[in-house]
Amino acid sequence: MDIATVIGLVGAAAVIIILIMIDGGNFGQYYDKHAVIIIFGGAAVATLTRYPLHVVMHGLPMGFKCALAMRTIQHRDLVEEIANIADVARKQGPNALEKLTINDPVLAQGVRYIADGYDADFIRQTMETDKDNIYMQLDEAQKIYRSIGDCAPAFGMIGTLLGMVNMFANMTDPTKLGPIMAMALIATLYGAVVANFVCMPIADKCHVKMVEEDIARQIIIDGVVQIRNQKSPQVIKEMLLAYLTEHDRHSLAEPA
């Protein structure tokens, strides 16, 4: 689980709750069914207009999964593990790889390809296709949440404008002006909260995961192919260091 996402979402909710409690703690006055309909209904139909239904139905759970439960990848540890696997393959042969316990499912699949004797071109093509597929799924999730984040404030403003029209239509009755104006502003509040506290952060987290996943899978693909080509562990390690940050390169590089 991505603890940063949990802290962010819980912290955002806590900030809003604390502010409401400071202002008197009347949570009921911050609920309005009209605002709920126009924000969630409006954002939903606008997103469906932008994207096909199957993309929306897949992107919503994928984005939530990406933000909360997608694996955290340490590229430095990945390079080190690949170098160790290469050392085993060189000393004991490809068949010895079947006995290894590998936590990363993508790397484990690549090692199985080597142990089963698949050629390097097949391994690269298959793993590249799988990488492109997961990249496309994360990109769809990012676009769906970014679309909702874009639409929610706009529909909040529409709700406010509708409320103001209703307010001006009832100027003859001053007792209605306060509740109508409050209802109008709540729509803007909902739109801002949905966009800035939920949807846009999830979209940005999906983008970060996309970059991390792309680098990790490229490290795995290059490493697995080089192991299949029987390159030495040190050569493989030196090649994969290019994917790491300067700090991680120095920590992994062996002294001359």
ABEGO torsion letter per residue (X at the ends): XBAAAAAAAAAAAAAAAAAAAAAGGBAAAABBAAAAAAAAAAAAAAAAAABBAAAAAAAAAAAAAAAAABBBBBAAAAAAAAAAAAAAAAAAEAAAAAABBBABAAAAAAAAAAAAGBBAAAAAAAAAAAAAAAAAAAAAAAAAAAAAAAAAAAAAAAAAAAAAAAAAAAAABAAAAAAAAAAAAAAAAAAAAAAAAAAAAAAAAAAAAAAAAAAAAAAAAAAAAAAAAGBBAAAAAAAAAAABBAAAAAAABBBX
